[in-house]
């Protein structure tokens, strides 16, 4: 049976007038010292004047850079002090609201913890801000939160805004999502005679305010028009487009009908990357994401899967396939291919050799994937010169096929030439699909120059002589080199 006991008493959010009489008696009649997380509370000051001896942990805050370390040390010290006797530990507000030390103590099996009352500051904050929490609200510890934690469409209250640095952290997080002139409220000493409520632009949050232990930052619900950059807004837009009052085109789309758009958007993204145009990359990534969202919404409408299933699938896959990052088990020595096979529940011997090569990718891409797969088992040329010799051989066979007039043989031999060219490109770390893409773009750019030059002379392509076309083509090539 446990003999070590700690009684945690909440001091409320205001003055001594708000402290229940029963708790007042427990503290004033306590034998020995009363432990308190901080002296910076009006109730502690009043009780001190009445003769209560407090031992605070304010000095612990000065010893650490991280609040987590502060709370851990406070708990360790409380456990040590409770070894020989039961002790009283007081905290601001209610012990179960935004009190990390209480949370940590409740997790300790070696001590019996009793919690007594204490008025939460939240009731007074709701009154000061004139909000109804039934509309949805979120309480966030300003000393440890991620921007992704903030749910902007609810009432949001940041507590533990102890100093300017914490206030600055809150400001910087908010500015990632709302404009600088968005107004938030600074509520100090809620429920006391010193209560103050002040609205100011979020950009001034750490400039005009002097934080205290009784201060919170209230963020009103944010209008949806300011949240177009958030994932949930995108999801709602796509659901609306596919909904009963949505867009007829979006409503009739299927997985099959969207296939061509997925391919087009990926190629347009590649083009934007090649241009090194960040704005265009953003736009094209958005178009790719649109395809993901449309397919996910189609799955949800049919009752088969949702975008959460898609996200969960890729998240878990990335964690499985990177055990060296997310695991300390023996799996971290497995290769990517071994992990993929394990996911399928088969061995390398059981899987067809080219099973992992997609069948519906462009031919040049597929050719490269096939060759890379073959190389892994040593099926490769020893010297690149041998591949060049093979190209010469294949070109000879093309000419022979052309001479024979056999169209099927001609196509077959051209295929061999392309396959060898992909192999050569691979030796020089050239991505054949992109190389051909660049060649296509280069040809069209030069042709457009010729066309535009002739148009200035009120001529068309068919009106120009061979000499004119050759001259303009050479000019186009030189312009390309100059760039």
PyMOL commands that set and color helices and strands:
alter all, ss='L'
color gray80, all
select helices_A, chain A and resi 16-18+21-28+42-49+58-63+67-81+100-106+121-129+133-135+147-149+164-175+202-204+224-226+231-242+248-252+259-275+278-302+307-320+323-326+330-333+336-344+363-375+384-404+407-427+432-456+461-463+466-482
alter helices_A, ss='H'
color red, helices_A
select strands_A, chain A and resi 5-10+34-36+54-56+87-91+112-116+137-141+155-159+183-188+196-201+215-219
alter strands_A, ss='S'
color yellow, strands_A
deselect
rebuild
show_as cartoon
